[in-house]
Structures are given as structure tokens and as C-alpha cells.
């Protein structure tokens, strides 16, 4: 079983419990300014997870579809979306089970680079192209590899709801890998792996070009700052499919 098939379960909800809706709303407001979408535009949230950004996009007046591979995260998204305003379906980002196209596709919270093979990661960008209307916009919120290399925290530990969470991070084989160990009193220890392949800006831009996507801007964070390899915490790509 691949790491991403195992890691995005009930324990993921505990490990990332600190991610809140307010942060998602602030990020989505900036996204909307970059994407310049009219009210009622259709947006695909590719790898929507527990649906924080999908709900925030809906509140801004967009018609949102969320796709994710994890039944657990989709279930949590449904629980949070009590009015069922977002359409959700289970699917692999390399082969999304949709034939329609969208005004915009967003891929957030470093939901890219999961696969060892470059060709598999490139397939995700090709899917984004396929799912966009001509002239449609895309946004990919990815980590900044240079920042990760220079600021990686090798080990951290905290407690959530009585569960000890230990996280060990390392860079190897061109990837940043995180080992997560959870242990609670009277419970068996659980261990997970998370992995993201490290693509620098030039490599990422080459993949976008190969996938037929046009890049318009690269930001270093949701504050709208220009991307800096040394100082930016994020690498946010904004662009479009040619009309």
C-alpha cells in the first residue's frame, strides 16, 4: 500500500487538527484575487482533503467540486458541510473521474509531488489541463524546496487529545519525508509516512509547460510577495490554460 493510501485516515485528522477555517478563508480571499473569477464560476478543488478551502470558496460565491482519494477525509468534509453546498467525489488526482471542465482548478496545501516517478506527478498536471475550460485558471500551492532544505526541523513532539505525536523529518532521494508516530496510553503505537518530491522552480515550470499550462505568476506566500528561493515559505503557481 502506498503511503498516501494509508496516511490520510482518522489519525491524520488528529495530526492536523490545528488547521482552522479562518486560515483557509484568508488564503481563499487571496486566491480569488489572483484567479479573477466571476461569481458563480466553477472551481475544482483537487485533493480537497477535509474541505476547508472548498467551503471557503463556496462562501465567496463559487460552485465547488472537491475530489480526494481518502474516504475518511471526504467523510469529515461532508460532516463540516452540513448544508451540502459542495459536491464531492472520490478519485485519484492522476485520473479524475470527471468528464466536465471547470473555470478554475486549485491544488492546495502541498498536495503535489506524492509519487516517486516524475511521470506520475506530471500526469496530475495533465489532468489539470484536461479539466480546465479553455482560458481557465489554475493555482498550485506547493512548498518551497530551498526553504525546506535550509529550515527543516528534524524532530518535533507534541500532545493532542492525550495522544503523543512524534514527527521526524529528513531529506533523501530527492524527497522530504516525515515519519509520524502516535502513541496513547493503553493504545498500540501507530506509524505513518508522508513524502513529497522536491521540485525546484525551474523543474516545476518545465512540467507545467510540458502539460500545456501557461504560468502567469509565482508567489512566495499568501501575502502576495514575489517568490524568493531563499526567503519564501511557499511556491504558489498561478496560470491558465490557453483559450
Order of alpha helices (4+ residues) and beta strands (2+ residues): alpha-alpha-alpha-beta-alpha-beta-alpha-beta-beta-alpha-beta-alpha-beta-beta-beta-beta-alpha-beta-beta
